[in-house]
Structures are given as structure tokens and as C-alpha cells.
Amino acid sequence: MAYTRFPCEDWRRICAGDAIEWLDRKMRRRTRVIGTFPDGKSALMLVAARLKYVAEGEWGFRRYLDVTLLDE
């Protein structure tokens, strides 16, 4: 496991499984509300728009790690 090379206090933030599962739950909830889509392209557009919103807002400006540790 590559994350063990970092300090213990950063391990929890490095593991991306929870973040990916969280995002997956959000996408499922959004698509479930709509129900059926006319075609695959409209579903893809909804998911892409939501991912863009999350990347720009919730995750875009947040620092999870001290990247100076990568220089070592």
C-alpha cells in the first residue's frame, strides 16, 4: 500500500474509496429521482454536469494533503 509511506495522520485522507463511494451514491440518488431517461446521452449529461459542479465547488478548492511531502 503506497499510502503507508506518508505520515499516519494523512492515511485517512489518502484512501479515496470513501470519497468515490460518496460520489457514486450522489450520482445514483440524482438519477433515481428522475427515473427514466429518454436516451443514454441525457443521463450522461446529468452525471457530467453534477461531476463538474462537485469538482468546482466541493472538491475544487479543498486541500486534502500537504503536497510538500511529495517533494521528499
C-alpha positions as CSV (number, residue, x, y, z in Angstrom):
1,M,0.0,0.0,0.0
2,A,1.6,3.2,-1.2
3,Y,-0.2,5.4,1.4
4,T,1.9,3.9,4.2
5,R,4.9,5.9,3.1
6,F,3.1,9.1,4.3
7,P,2.6,10.1,7.9
8,C,-0.2,8.3,9.8
9,E,-2.3,11.4,10.1
10,D,-2.6,11.6,6.3
11,W,-3.6,8.0,5.7
12,R,-7.3,8.5,6.1
13,R,-7.3,11.4,3.6
14,I,-5.3,9.5,1.1
15,C,-7.6,6.5,0.8
16,A,-10.0,7.5,-1.9
17,G,-12.5,4.7,-1.5
18,D,-14.9,6.6,0.7
19,A,-14.9,9.7,-1.5
20,I,-15.5,7.6,-4.6
21,E,-18.3,5.7,-2.9
22,W,-19.8,9.0,-1.7
23,L,-19.8,10.4,-5.2
24,D,-21.3,7.2,-6.6
25,R,-24.2,7.5,-4.0
26,K,-24.8,11.1,-5.1
27,M,-25.0,10.1,-8.7
28,R,-27.3,7.2,-8.0
29,R,-29.6,9.4,-6.0
30,R,-29.8,12.1,-8.7
31,T,-30.6,9.6,-11.4
32,R,-33.1,7.8,-9.3
33,V,-35.1,11.0,-8.7
34,I,-35.5,11.4,-12.5
35,G,-36.5,7.8,-13.0
36,T,-36.2,7.1,-16.7
37,F,-34.1,9.0,-19.3
38,P,-35.1,9.4,-22.9
39,D,-31.7,8.2,-24.0
40,G,-28.2,7.5,-22.6
41,K,-26.9,10.9,-23.7
42,S,-29.3,12.7,-21.4
43,A,-28.2,10.5,-18.4
44,L,-24.6,11.2,-19.2
45,M,-25.2,14.9,-19.4
46,L,-26.8,14.9,-16.0
47,V,-23.9,13.0,-14.4
48,A,-21.3,15.1,-16.2
49,A,-22.9,18.3,-15.0
50,R,-23.0,17.1,-11.4
51,L,-19.4,16.0,-11.5
52,K,-18.4,19.4,-12.9
53,Y,-20.3,21.0,-10.0
54,V,-18.7,18.9,-7.4
55,A,-15.2,19.4,-8.9
56,E,-15.6,23.2,-9.0
57,G,-17.4,23.6,-5.6
58,E,-16.9,20.9,-3.0
59,W,-13.6,19.4,-4.0
60,G,-12.1,22.1,-6.3
61,F,-10.7,24.4,-3.6
62,R,-10.1,22.0,-0.8
63,R,-6.6,20.7,0.1
64,Y,-6.6,17.2,1.5
65,L,-2.9,16.7,1.8
66,D,0.3,18.6,2.4
67,V,1.8,18.2,-1.0
68,T,5.3,19.3,0.2
69,L,5.7,15.7,1.4
70,L,5.7,14.6,-2.2
71,D,8.9,16.5,-2.8
72,E,10.9,14.4,-0.4
